[in-house]
Amino acid sequence: MDLVLGRFADAEIHNLDDGELGVFELLMEAPDRDLFSWMTGSAETPANYDTPVFRRIRSFYELQDQTSA
């Protein structure tokens, strides 16, 4: 999942505070298959991962898709 989280990190990591960085690190530890399922909406995101940071990452890619269409 480095491709997904890596692109977000390249663009936004400097905008995350220390608490948000901790949440981001938790997301990096999630199994790739699960993270991909949550990102695509094919599986419900568990409450402990459904954070403002996760929603921000998902929005980042939704905006990317809209601008490239």
N, CA, C and O atoms as a printed pandas DataFrame, in Angstrom:
     atom_number atom_name residue_name chain_id  residue_number  x_coord  y_coord  z_coord
0              1         N          MET        A               1    0.816   -1.184    0.000
1              2        CA          MET        A               1    0.000    0.000    0.000
2              3         C          MET        A               1    0.861    1.249    0.000
3              4         O          MET        A               1    0.359    2.368    0.105
4              5         N          ASP        A               2    2.149    1.046   -0.118
5              6        CA          ASP        A               2    3.056    2.194   -0.169
6              7         C          ASP        A               2    2.705    3.152   -1.300
7              8         O          ASP        A               2    2.918    4.358   -1.183
8              9         N          LEU        A               3    2.171    2.621   -2.385
9             10        CA          LEU        A               3    1.805    3.502   -3.496
10            11         C          LEU        A               3    0.695    4.457   -3.088
11            12         O          LEU        A               3    0.736    5.637   -3.437
12            13         N          VAL        A               4   -0.278    3.971   -2.367
13            14        CA          VAL        A               4   -1.386    4.826   -1.945
14            15         C          VAL        A               4   -0.938    5.774   -0.841
15            16         O          VAL        A               4   -1.065    6.991   -0.973
16            17         N          LEU        A               5   -0.427    5.229    0.225
17            18        CA          LEU        A               5   -0.032    6.078    1.341
18            19         C          LEU        A               5    1.174    6.934    0.989
19            20         O          LEU        A               5    1.317    8.043    1.503
20            21         N          GLY        A               6    2.032    6.438    0.130
21            22        CA          GLY        A               6    3.218    7.192   -0.269
22            23         C          GLY        A               6    2.875    8.458   -1.028
23            24         O          GLY        A               6    3.460    9.511   -0.775
24            25         N          ARG        A               7    1.937    8.369   -1.951
25            26        CA          ARG        A               7    1.535    9.567   -2.712
26            27         C          ARG        A               7    0.909   10.600   -1.797
27            28         O          ARG        A               7    1.177   11.795   -1.923
28            29         N          PHE        A               8    0.080   10.145   -0.879
29            30        CA          PHE        A               8   -0.513   11.064    0.090
30            31         C          PHE        A               8    0.583   11.687    0.944
31            32         O          PHE        A               8    0.595   12.899    1.156
32            33         N          ALA        A               9    1.497   10.867    1.430
33            34        CA          ALA        A               9    2.578   11.367    2.285
34            35         C          ALA        A               9    3.422   12.393    1.544
35            36         O          ALA        A               9    3.759   13.435    2.105
36            37         N          ASP        A              10    3.763   12.117    0.309
37            38        CA          ASP        A              10    4.557   13.066   -0.471
38            39         C          ASP        A              10    3.872   14.429   -0.562
39            40         O          ASP        A              10    4.528   15.468   -0.491
40            41         N          ALA        A              11    2.560   14.414   -0.717
41            42        CA          ALA        A              11    1.814   15.655   -0.919
42            43         C          ALA        A              11    1.400   16.333    0.385
43            44         O          ALA        A              11    1.293   17.558    0.432
44            45         N          GLU        A              12    1.165   15.552    1.449
45            46        CA          GLU        A              12    0.494   16.115    2.625
46            47         C          GLU        A              12    1.196   15.922    3.961
47            48         O          GLU        A              12    0.751   16.488    4.960
48            49         N          ILE        A              13    2.265   15.153    4.022
49            50        CA          ILE        A              13    2.860   14.815    5.324
50            51         C          ILE        A              13    3.258   16.065    6.114
51            52         O          ILE        A              13    3.186   16.080    7.343
52            53         N          HIS        A              14    3.667   17.084    5.418
53            54        CA          HIS        A              14    4.086   18.313    6.099
54            55         C          HIS        A              14    2.911   19.050    6.748
55            56         O          HIS        A              14    3.120   19.944    7.569
56            57         N          ASN        A              15    1.686   18.685    6.389
57            58        CA          ASN        A              15    0.497   19.315    6.959
58            59         C          ASN        A              15   -0.080   18.544    8.152
59            60         O          ASN        A              15   -1.065   18.982    8.746
60            61         N          LEU        A              16    0.519   17.407    8.509
61            62        CA          LEU        A              16    0.020   16.595    9.619
62            63         C          LEU        A              16    0.717   16.987   10.915
63            64         O          LEU        A              16    1.933   17.178   10.948
64            65         N          ASP        A              17   -0.072   17.105   11.985
65            66        CA          ASP        A              17    0.542   17.372   13.284
66            67         C          ASP        A              17    1.007   16.045   13.902
67            68         O          ASP        A              17    0.829   14.985   13.302
68            69         N          ASP        A              18    1.595   16.105   15.083
69            70        CA          ASP        A              18    2.154   14.897   15.703
70            71         C          ASP        A              18    1.104   13.819   15.939
71            72         O          ASP        A              18    1.364   12.639   15.704
72            73         N          GLY        A              19   -0.067   14.209   16.396
73            74        CA          GLY        A              19   -1.137   13.236   16.623
74            75         C          GLY        A              19   -1.575   12.588   15.323
75            76         O          GLY        A              19   -1.785   11.376   15.266
76            77         N          GLU        A              20   -1.712   13.391   14.284
77            78        CA          GLU        A              20   -2.107   12.864   12.980
78            79         C          GLU        A              20   -1.030   11.950   12.401
79            80         O          GLU        A              20   -1.341   10.962   11.736
80            81         N          LEU        A              21    0.220   12.279   12.652
81            82        CA          LEU        A              21    1.306   11.403   12.198
82            83         C          LEU        A              21    1.220   10.039   12.872
83            84         O          LEU        A              21    1.481    9.015   12.240
84            85         N          GLY        A              22    0.854   10.021   14.151
85            86        CA          GLY        A              22    0.681    8.752   14.850
86            87         C          GLY        A              22   -0.427    7.917   14.226
87            88         O          GLY        A              22   -0.287    6.703   14.077
88            89         N          VAL        A              23   -1.517    8.560   13.864
89            90        CA          VAL        A              23   -2.624    7.857   13.212
90            91         C          VAL        A              23   -2.183    7.358   11.841
91            92         O          VAL        A              23   -2.520    6.241   11.449
92            93         N          PHE        A              24   -1.440    8.171   11.119
93            94        CA          PHE        A              24   -0.931    7.773    9.810
94            95         C          PHE        A              24   -0.040    6.535    9.940
95            96         O          PHE        A              24   -0.127    5.618    9.123
96            97         N          GLU        A              25    0.806    6.511   10.957
97            98        CA          GLU        A              25    1.668    5.352   11.191
98            99         C          GLU        A              25    0.838    4.104   11.484
99           100         O          GLU        A              25    1.181    3.013   11.028
100          101         N          LEU        A              26   -0.241    4.253   12.232
101          102        CA          LEU        A              26   -1.142    3.121   12.494
102          103         C          LEU        A              26   -1.710    2.593   11.179
103          104         O          LEU        A              26   -1.782    1.380   10.979
104          105         N          LEU        A              27   -2.114    3.491   10.284
105          106        CA          LEU        A              27   -2.630    3.073    8.983
106          107         C          LEU        A              27   -1.566    2.343    8.169
107          108         O          LEU        A              27   -1.881    1.395    7.449
108          109         N          MET        A              28   -0.314    2.774    8.278
109          110        CA          MET        A              28    0.765    2.117    7.535
110          111         C          MET        A              28    0.971    0.681    8.003
111          112         O          MET        A              28    1.472   -0.153    7.249
112          113         N          GLU        A              29    0.588    0.391    9.236
113          114        CA          GLU        A              29    0.752   -0.951    9.784
114          115         C          GLU        A              29   -0.415   -1.877    9.441
115          116         O          GLU        A              29   -0.328   -3.087    9.650
116          117         N          ALA        A              30   -1.485   -1.325    8.926
117          118        CA          ALA        A              30   -2.654   -2.143    8.561
118          119         C          ALA        A              30   -2.294   -3.034    7.376
119          120         O          ALA        A              30   -1.516   -2.629    6.512
120          121         N          PRO        A              31   -2.848   -4.231    7.327
121          122        CA          PRO        A              31   -2.601   -5.110    6.176
122          123         C          PRO        A              31   -3.040   -4.424    4.873
123          124         O          PRO        A              31   -4.104   -3.809    4.809
124          125         N          ASP        A              32   -2.210   -4.540    3.853
125          126        CA          ASP        A              32   -2.479   -3.892    2.566
126          127         C          ASP        A              32   -3.852   -4.243    2.013
127          128         O          ASP        A              32   -4.569   -3.367    1.531
128          129         N          ARG        A              33   -4.217   -5.502    2.078
129          130        CA          ARG        A              33   -5.507   -5.948    1.535
130          131         C          ARG        A              33   -6.657   -5.241    2.247
131          132         O          ARG        A              33   -7.613   -4.802    1.609
132          133         N          ASP        A              34   -6.559   -5.135    3.564
133          134        CA          ASP        A              34   -7.607   -4.459    4.329
134          135         C          ASP        A              34   -7.654   -2.977    3.979
135          136         O          ASP        A              34   -8.724   -2.427    3.721
136          137         N          LEU        A              35   -6.501   -2.341    3.971
137          138        CA          LEU        A              35   -6.442   -0.913    3.673
138          139         C          LEU        A              35   -7.021   -0.615    2.290
139          140         O          LEU        A              35   -7.764    0.352    2.121
140          141         N          PHE        A              36   -6.687   -1.429    1.323
141          142        CA          PHE        A              36   -7.223   -1.246   -0.024
142          143         C          PHE        A              36   -8.744   -1.397   -0.026
143          144         O          PHE        A              36   -9.442   -0.617   -0.673
144          145         N          SER        A              37   -9.253   -2.385    0.685
145          146        CA          SER        A              37  -10.703   -2.598    0.762
146          147         C          SER        A              37  -11.405   -1.412    1.405
147          148         O          SER        A              37  -12.481   -1.009    0.964
148          149         N          TRP        A              38  -10.803   -0.859    2.438
149          150        CA          TRP        A              38  -11.401    0.300    3.095
150          151         C          TRP        A              38  -11.360    1.522    2.192
151          152         O          TRP        A              38  -12.318    2.292    2.126
152          153         N          MET        A              39  -10.242    1.691    1.498
153          154        CA          MET        A              39  -10.089    2.852    0.619
154          155         C          MET        A              39  -11.087    2.816   -0.534
155          156         O          MET        A              39  -11.617    3.852   -0.934
156          157         N          THR        A              40  -11.336    1.642   -1.057
157          158        CA          THR        A              40  -12.241    1.519   -2.199
158          159         C          THR        A              40  -13.697    1.387   -1.779
159          160         O          THR        A              40  -14.596    1.453   -2.618
160          161         N          GLY        A              41  -13.936    1.202   -0.485
161          162        CA          GLY        A              41  -15.289    1.059    0.008
162          163         C          GLY        A              41  -15.861   -0.332   -0.170
163          164         O          GLY        A              41  -17.055   -0.537    0.044
164          165         N          SER        A              42  -15.032   -1.296   -0.560
165          166        CA          SER        A              42  -15.534   -2.663   -0.730
166          167         C          SER        A              42  -15.674   -3.395    0.606
167          168         O          SER        A              42  -16.272   -4.469    0.669
168          169         N          ALA        A              43  -15.125   -2.815    1.668
169          170        CA          ALA        A              43  -15.295   -3.342    3.024
170          171         C          ALA        A              43  -15.460   -2.159    3.963
171          172         O          ALA        A              43  -14.904   -1.085    3.735
172          173         N          GLU        A              44  -16.223   -2.368    5.011
173          174        CA          GLU        A              44  -16.430   -1.304    5.990
174          175         C          GLU        A              44  -15.134   -1.054    6.764
175          176         O          GLU        A              44  -14.453   -1.996    7.170
176          177         N          THR        A              45  -14.811    0.188    6.958
177          178        CA          THR        A              45  -13.614    0.563    7.699
178          179         C          THR        A              45  -13.885    0.398    9.191
179          180         O          THR        A              45  -14.845    0.971    9.705
180          181         N          PRO        A              46  -13.054   -0.379    9.898
181          182        CA          PRO        A              46  -13.230   -0.527   11.346
182          183         C          PRO        A              46  -13.113    0.836   12.035
183          184         O          PRO        A              46  -12.376    1.713   11.585
184          185         N          ALA        A              47  -13.843    0.993   13.116
185          186        CA          ALA        A              47  -13.895    2.280   13.820
186          187         C          ALA        A              47  -12.511    2.789   14.222
187          188         O          ALA        A              47  -12.258    3.992   14.168
188          189         N          ASN        A              48  -11.616    1.888   14.622
189          190        CA          ASN        A              48  -10.297    2.349   15.066
190          191         C          ASN        A              48   -9.433    2.862   13.913
191          192         O          ASN        A              48   -8.422    3.523   14.151
192          193         N          TYR        A              49   -9.816    2.568   12.674
193          194        CA          TYR        A              49   -9.101    3.091   11.510
194          195         C          TYR        A              49   -9.878    4.203   10.816
195          196         O          TYR        A              49   -9.304    4.968   10.040
196          197         N          ASP        A              50  -11.164    4.300   11.085
197          198        CA          ASP        A              50  -12.005    5.309   10.435
198          199         C          ASP        A              50  -11.834    6.642   11.150
199          200         O          ASP        A              50  -12.714    7.093   11.884
200          201         N          THR        A              51  -10.707    7.247   10.923
201          202        CA          THR        A              51  -10.306    8.479   11.599
202          203         C          THR        A              51  -10.358    9.652   10.622
203          204         O          THR        A              51  -10.485    9.452    9.414
204          205         N          PRO        A              52  -10.262   10.859   11.141
205          206        CA          PRO        A              52  -10.171   12.007   10.236
206          207         C          PRO        A              52   -8.990   11.899    9.272
207          208         O          PRO        A              52   -9.085   12.343    8.128
208          209         N          VAL        A              53   -7.892   11.320    9.719
209          210        CA          VAL        A              53   -6.731   11.154    8.828
210          211         C          VAL        A              53   -7.066   10.178    7.699
211          212         O          VAL        A              53   -6.751   10.438    6.538
212          213         N          PHE        A              54   -7.702    9.062    8.038
213          214        CA          PHE        A              54   -8.086    8.100    7.003
214          215         C          PHE        A              54   -9.039    8.742    6.006
215          216         O          PHE        A              54   -8.880    8.572    4.797
216          217         N          ARG        A              55  -10.025    9.476    6.501
217          218        CA          ARG        A              55  -10.983   10.131    5.605
218          219         C          ARG        A              55  -10.294   11.186    4.744
219          220         O          ARG        A              55  -10.667   11.399    3.590
220          221         N          ARG        A              56   -9.302   11.832    5.308
221          222        CA          ARG        A              56   -8.518   12.812    4.543
222          223         C          ARG        A              56   -7.748   12.129    3.414
223          224         O          ARG        A              56   -7.683   12.652    2.302
224          225         N          ILE        A              57   -7.171   10.974    3.695
225          226        CA          ILE        A              57   -6.449   10.222    2.662
226          227         C          ILE        A              57   -7.421    9.800    1.563
227          228         O          ILE        A              57   -7.127    9.952    0.377
228          229         N          ARG        A              58   -8.562    9.278    1.953
229          230        CA          ARG        A              58   -9.554    8.841    0.961
230          231         C          ARG        A              58  -10.035   10.030    0.123
231          232         O          ARG        A              58  -10.187    9.907   -1.092
232          233         N          SER        A              59  -10.270   11.158    0.755
233          234        CA          SER        A              59  -10.680   12.363    0.021
234          235         C          SER        A              59   -9.595   12.832   -0.933
235          236         O          SER        A              59   -9.886   13.296   -2.035
236          237         N          PHE        A              60   -8.358   12.712   -0.512
237          238        CA          PHE        A              60   -7.225   13.094   -1.357
238          239         C          PHE        A              60   -7.290   12.344   -2.686
239          240         O          PHE        A              60   -7.094   12.938   -3.746
240          241         N          TYR        A              61   -7.559   11.064   -2.630
241          242        CA          TYR        A              61   -7.623   10.265   -3.860
242          243         C          TYR        A              61   -8.905   10.492   -4.629
243          244         O          TYR        A              61   -8.904   10.409   -5.857
244          245         N          GLU        A              62  -10.000   10.775   -3.943
245          246        CA          GLU        A              62  -11.235   11.091   -4.650
246          247         C          GLU        A              62  -11.054   12.381   -5.448
247          248         O          GLU        A              62  -11.509   12.474   -6.588
248          249         N          LEU        A              63  -10.399   13.365   -4.860
249          250        CA          LEU        A              63  -10.134   14.613   -5.569
250          251         C          LEU        A              63   -9.185   14.388   -6.738
251          252         O          LEU        A              63   -9.349   14.991   -7.799
252          253         N          GLN        A              64   -8.193   13.522   -6.550
253          254        CA          GLN        A              64   -7.261   13.212   -7.639
254          255         C          GLN        A              64   -8.000   12.592   -8.811
255          256         O          GLN        A              64   -7.739   12.934   -9.964
256          257         N          ASP        A              65   -8.923   11.682   -8.521
257          258        CA          ASP        A              65   -9.707   11.032   -9.583
258          259         C          ASP        A              65  -10.571   12.043  -10.315
259          260         O          ASP        A              65  -10.702   11.968  -11.536
260          261         N          GLN        A              66  -11.163   12.985   -9.594
261          262        CA          GLN        A              66  -12.038   13.967  -10.219
262          263         C          GLN        A              66  -11.271   14.928  -11.115
263          264         O          GLN        A              66  -11.783   15.344  -12.154
264          265         N          THR        A              67  -10.066   15.281  -10.733
265          266        CA          THR        A              67   -9.289   16.228  -11.541
266          267         C          THR        A              67   -8.655   15.559  -12.744
267          268         O          THR        A              67   -8.298   16.235  -13.710
268          269         N          SER        A              68   -8.508   14.244  -12.704
269          270        CA          SER        A              68   -7.893   13.559  -13.848
270          271         C          SER        A              68   -8.934   13.036  -14.822
271          272         O          SER        A              68   -8.580   12.504  -15.874
272          273         N          ALA        A              69  -10.209   13.177  -14.493
273          274        CA          ALA        A              69  -11.283   12.683  -15.378
274          275         C          ALA        A              69  -11.565   13.651  -16.497
275          276         O          ALA        A              69  -12.434   13.395  -17.330
